[in-house]
């Protein structure tokens, strides 16, 4: 059973370009979370999604950032017109949909490290 | 929303000694408290967790204690080894919110503790 898969692992963008980060949850998981980790800081919640539904985006910046989790395919975090302050590691995590199987643990991917030049 | 404070930000201990990391939380409804370990350049991984219906849980050299009244919980690592060097994050959540329609922000993390084991 493959874990949470994220790609790309590393992404370099120039200011003003777009960044797309992809996340495939673990098999059997239907909850997806995106977290941002700045150097020397903790993990900041951004958004929580289920298939075709954004449940909670209270941690997402209002502009330039969007997320989706389509019926088919991975979840995508999209950052438009990137700025240097967007440089960070972006982690995706998943958990099971089945309440009986959900212990509360989040399973993290290896992260996507975005560098904005 | 929930707010989790974690101390210290950096902890250096001699190999073989014990390490203690402390966290406080703000939302008395939180009932799940995991600890994640993140090695340099790697993903955070769960090492131990505790629920609000118990006060202490132990797994070999790692233990976690919870004081619901004071809203704080701690990670204890005994007989530290070089491979314990990493960043440790505490977190708090209300897992049942996922299913009650109340929305959820997943886990709220502390800012992390960089644990350094000195040989």
Contacts between the chains, C-beta under 8 A, distances in Angstrom:
chain1	res1	chain2	res2	distance
A	4	B	43	8.0
A	31	B	98	6.6
A	33	B	106	4.4
A	35	B	106	7.9
A	35	B	109	7.8
A	41	B	111	5.9
A	41	B	112	7.3
A	42	B	6	7.6
A	42	B	89	5.9
A	42	B	109	4.5
A	42	B	110	5.9
A	42	B	111	4.1
A	42	B	112	4.9
A	43	B	44	6.8
A	43	B	89	6.5
A	43	B	107	7.9
A	43	B	109	4.5
A	44	B	109	7.7
A	45	B	105	4.8
A	45	B	106	5.7
A	45	B	107	7.5
A	45	B	108	6.8
A	45	B	109	7.9
A	48	B	103	7.8
A	48	B	104	5.8
A	48	B	105	6.5
A	48	B	106	5.6
A	55	B	103	6.0
A	55	B	104	6.7
A	56	B	103	4.7
A	56	B	104	6.0
A	56	B	105	5.5
A	58	B	1	7.5
A	58	B	105	6.2
A	59	B	105	6.6
A	91	B	43	6.9
A	91	B	44	7.1
A	93	B	106	7.1
A	95	B	98	7.6
A	95	B	106	8.0
A	99	B	98	7.6
A	99	B	99	5.0
A	102	B	95	6.3
A	102	B	98	6.7
A	103	B	49	7.7
A	103	B	95	7.6
A	104	B	32	4.2
A	104	B	34	6.9
A	104	B	49	7.0
A	104	B	93	6.2
A	104	B	95	3.8
A	105	B	34	6.5
A	105	B	46	5.2
A	105	B	49	6.9
A	106	B	46	7.8
A	106	B	106	6.3
A	106	B	107	5.9
A	108	B	36	7.9
A	108	B	43	4.3
A	108	B	44	5.0
A	108	B	45	7.2
A	109	B	43	6.2
A	110	B	42	7.0
A	110	B	43	5.0
A	111	B	43	6.3
